[in-house]
């Protein structure tokens, strides 16, 4: 049985203005991950993802690469109990 997990991540570095949210959304949709992504006013990209543990782990690893123009310095990862019922991966309005 697949182990479903929920992760909240903050991606630090050169991650705004480089298409990061659209890149992450495309990856998430391709692999059946649900959740959201948004820019924060402090320059971070923040995301919530829920799905199969192995897929989420791999997706977070891919986040270190990001789109070509990005330069990820650090990713902060935390477990969360946040509820997310939508079967989609949305780009949210900037926080």
CORZIUR-V275225 format. One record per backbone hydrogen bond with DSSP energy under -0.5 kcal/mol. CO is the residue of the C=O (numbers start at 1). NH is the residue of the N-H. Records with the same first field share a line. If there is no record, write none. Layout:
# CORZIUR-V275225
CO=NH + NH
This chain:
# CORZIUR-V275225
2=4
3=53
5=51
6=80
7=49
8=78
9=47
10=12 + 76
11=45
12=73 + 74
13=15
14=71
19=23
20=24
21=25
22=26
23=27
24=28
25=29
26=30
27=31
28=33
29=32
34=50
35=90
36=48
37=92
38=46
39=95
40=43
44=40
45=11
46=38
47=9
48=36
49=7
50=34
51=5
52=56
53=57
54=58
55=59
56=60
57=61
58=62
59=63
60=64
61=64
62=65 + 66
67=70
71=14
74=12
75=77
76=10
78=8
86=88
88=35
90=37 + 92
